[in-house]
């Protein structure tokens, strides 16, 4: 089974890490470390999916795949 892609990046403005799931609109979380951000976004994903199911809203399939860039 495919799962949703998760982006994790440092935000100097917020002073920590942001994790988001591009396929699930507005599903994101904050953490002091990348591990914290990942843990929090997994909780947000579970809540997002539960709320969508309860409201009988469509749940998008995992489609997002990031482009891979190499810096020389």
C-alpha angles and dihedrals in degrees: 000000000000119000132202119280114243124206118205120187139160118253114201089189092058095034094231146048128303122205122191139173108220095200092056108063113234093359105141142126143194131232138171089230131028088251091054091049091050092049091049095046090052088056089047090050092053091049092046093052093044092051092047091051092047091051091043090237120155116266112216119229117244103268108142115109118174123230112247116227128189120208112209 
